Amino acid sequence: MQPRHWRTLEEMGSRGRFCPDTEEQEEPPEGLSYHDWLRFKTTQAVETEINIQLGTYTIKSNHTEMLDERMSLHEDFKEVFGMEGSREQCARVQVTEARQWVRLVGLRHDCQYWVSDTREPASTLGSRKLGRLGAEEQWFAEAVQPYLGNALKGLELLVQADDLSEATYGYAQGRTNSKDAWSLKEVVVFRDPPAVHVYNVVEHGRRFYTTLAFTSDAHMCLQDFDPPTILARGLDEYQLLGGGLEGGVTSAPSLVISRSLNSELGTEVFIPARFLRGLLPECLLLDYKFWQSEDGSLRGYPDLARADPTKDPSMIEVEIQPSDGPDAKGLCTSKGVGVIRRRPLKCLPAEGAVPEVDEDSPVLTLINVLGAARGSALRNVAELMLRLDSAAQVLLWSDSDAEEDSANLAKIEFPRLGLSFTARNAGGEMRLYCEEFAGLYISNDRDDSVLQLLAGLPQGVLLQNSYGEMSVLVSATAKPLCPDDETDPFSGEILLARGDEEWVDAVGGVRYYLYAVHVSRRFLVMPTLAATLYLVLMRFLNKQYSVVFRLADSLVSDTGLSPEEQQIFSQLAFLQRDTSPDAHACRLKITLATEASRQLMPLPWNVQDELHAYVSLQRDLTACCRLSLAEEALLMESCDDKLSVELENRKNMLPMIMQDPKNTWEMTVRYGKSPELVDFDAVRDETCFERGADLSLTKVALVQYKRPEDMLGTTYLRFLNQIIDAGLDMSGKYKNSTGGGLMEGASKMMGIPDVSAITDIASGGTIGFMLCYELLTQSLNAKLLAEDNPHTLGCLLVRLMSSSDMCSKGFLSSTLRALSEASSDICETMPNY
């Protein structure tokens, strides 16, 4: 901390009395009595005073005491001072019913502890309902509409009064019905690509701030959420959500910390990072601590605990430019924009010291990657750079203060990856050169063979050098996810979780892979085992089975796997849901390649089950994914004695083929047991028409039936796939139903009924019966097309039930059989549930 400058008080008789140069000597108010005037001049003219005649240090004439634990244990106090439970010396400045204001001795900081405020903030940003938007403003409603029934459920939105026809983003406000928490939300909607960001409005020190609570696109958000939620929006269409609006933000005491380091900076107030989430990129919030000056601007000082001594030190300045005048009401509702600049420093400042700006180095201005207009050069660059990391970890810097669309792009940084690109002019062409790899720059080559190498690598970009040699740069911090959706097992969708802290920590120091493109431009050269594992995983998820089959032989390790390699290999477990014939062949090929390292690389799948599927689907295998006979025989040896019919026959056949493939040979073929088929139409069951068969449905557990919502279109189709894939019986218990996984809760958010919620019944349950009954009587509106009839689906499901249910006589099965054989008009007159 730099030495503080003190000055002598100017009053007569004040020799030996000093105050900091950051404080102004106050004049007494008019109309005081002589007694009050004298007290003010001697004890209250300045806040902080050292009297060397008396040997005292006073603040507002108050002596020092220990800091209240409510302040020293507060999370913001620890963030600023890093003192776990430290009891500092302080002196009281002012104590009221709602606030305790103290000054820390020797630290030049003030702490103001505010009790919780239960008053609700005013809603002033919005005035129009969604239904009142004009025709050219419907983009706003269309972006919000998918989330009104789930993530934004219960939120009554009021859209800003300004016209949104030409806007790239818009605002809205809304309240929830929460009685025990703050309910005001601010919603920011981006036009292209559509994204919805929801902020909680919270109170801190009797001022209102926002903190990001939910985003509909975790990739196009300035804040990372860990873990994200996979949401299904339709067939083969998924996206990653972040956060949620469950509950609200409860009112709590707050601690406002201010400081006065010198007269030049004035008084600064600490702004916790949580109030800047979604407003500034998260990478800046991690590396800098932000303080707000008296003019409203923000300064970000380097966080010494995270500072990298190998990088040039810098500080962040955020200039607030009001767009609609000052905040006359004092409700923190005035609008404005922030211009973010980075100023280089001569050296890394000590804790509490005033940073020394390097005036000889250029000042860079941050470009907003979310606000670029479609078709602009900036948008094209931003989309390319966002392949490597999320918007929260990408910094586009300009060396001018021009408008974003015309700004000169000077530098691009990826703090999490440890990568940076610098714009340079080469032969009249502007290129982005990678500073970590000399001579490599972003390539504009669009050769079809090279583009095929990039297929299935959404986190990769193409680099080249002046000799035309190419490489593919891939982010290693992107955790591949595969939607765990049993209703869509053949989906080729690849999702990337960019902010998974556990995954990122395991990657280590070098957080990217550089694959050299072979001179033939037909394949990539893997530099390390981790890079090989990652490429195999990505190719497998993209269903490039021939490439995976060829690369499998490279998965060899004679040493223990590193944490990075182990976590990639563990992700292979997600590949089990891929049941295509070539996928089984690739898993068996990986099994053979890693056989010698089995203790180090345990397999997440059952080899015998994979081999059975491979043999059963052999006719459908492609030529490039077929195992050799010797490989098949080697895999057969690892199986136990209890083989299926197909495996046993194949095992007996292999030695004969391998020994003499050209001549004829004989073997005994084993046949499996023929299935017993029961003809649905051959059963005549009239139990429901017999006298005394008026079974009251109250005798069975109808109360356990959870009726699904009406379904139309893709929602209906996904639910139908769930039922057929799992298998339905009369009790409603889905035989293969498994809950949880990455898709847990996603169906509920988008209005798709959850199978597990419909099947949880007590003994004697009738959910299978009730579901079919409602479809047959058309009381449950489930259609693919608007002109479809639910009765048709009910008839199909009845025939798909287990034969033990529908081919044996009983009241429930007889009722369903009768309704399926009757016309839909008659069934429609039946009683509803």
Buried (B, 14 or more C-beta within 10 A) or exposed (E): EEEBEBEEBEEEEBEEBBBBEBBEEEEBEEEEEEEEBEBBBBEBBBBBBBBEEEEEBBBBEBEBEEBBEBBBBBEBBBBBBEEEEEEBBBBBBEEEEEBBBBBBBEBBBBBBBBBEBEEEBBBEBBBBEBEEBEEEBBBBBEBBBBBBEBBBEEBBBBBBEEEBEEBBBBBBBBBBEBEEEBBBBBBBBBBBEBBBBBBBBBBBBBBBBBBBBBBBBBBBBBBBBBBBBBBBEEEBEBBBBBBBBEEBBEBEEBBBBBBBBBEEBEBBBBBBBBBBBBBBBBBBBBBBBBBBBEEBBBBBBBBEEEBEEEEEBBBBBBBBEEEEEEBEEEEBBBEBEBEBBBBBBBEBBEEBBBBEBBEEBEBBBBBBBBBBEEEEEBBEBBEBBBBBBBBBBBBBBBBBEEEBEEBEBBBBBBBBBBBBBBBEEEEEEEBBBBEBBEEBBBBEEEEEEBEEBBEBBBBBBBBBBEEEEBBBBBBBBBBBBBBBBBBBBEBEBBBBBBBBEEBBEBBEEBBBBBBBBEEEBEEBEBEBBBBBBBBBBBBBBBBBBBBBBBBBEBBBBEEEBBBBBBBBBEBBEBBBBBEBBBBBBBBBBBBBBBBEBEEBBEBEBEBBBBBBBBBBBBEEBEEEBBBEBEBBBBBBEEBEEEBBEBBBBBBBBBBBBEEEEEEEEEEEEEEEEEEEEEEBEEBEBEBBEEEEEEBEBEEBBBEBBBBBEBBBEBBBBBBBBBBEBBBBBBBBBBEEBEEEBBBBBBBEBBBBBBBBEBBBBEEEBBBBBBBBBBBBBBBBBBBBEEEBBBBBBBBBBBEBBBBEBBBEEBBBBBBBBBBBEBEBEEBBEBEEB
